Amino acid sequence: MLNRLSNFKHKYIMKIIQANTQRKNLSHHYNTTQSSLWS
């Protein structure tokens, strides 16, 4: 039971990390696109 709970927590944390990474990549991509448009 405890093992399953920690396993679920681990999956949840990994999902959050993935989402944060994707958001960072998106904003980075957006920023580079904006700067290339302006230059």
N, C-alpha and C positions, 0 to 999 in steps of 0.2 A: 504494500500500500504506500509506504513512505517512498519507496523507490519509484513507483509510478508517478507520484506527485512531483518528485524532483525532475523526473524525465519530462513531464508536462511543462514544468517551469522552464527547463532548459530549452525546449522547443519554442516556447513563448518568447523567451529572451532572444533567441536566434532570429525569430520573425521580426522583432522590434529592431534589432541591429540591421537586418537586411533592409527594412523599410527606411531607416535613417540613412543607410549608405546610398540607396537609390535616390532619396531626396537630395542628398549632397551632390550626387552625380548630375541630377537634373538641374539643380541650381547652377552648378559649375558650367554645364553645357549651355544653359541660358545666358550666363554671364559672358562666356566666350563668344556666343552668337551675337549678343548685343554689342560687345566691343568691336567685333569684326564688322558689324553694320556701320558703326560710327566712324571707324578709321578709314 
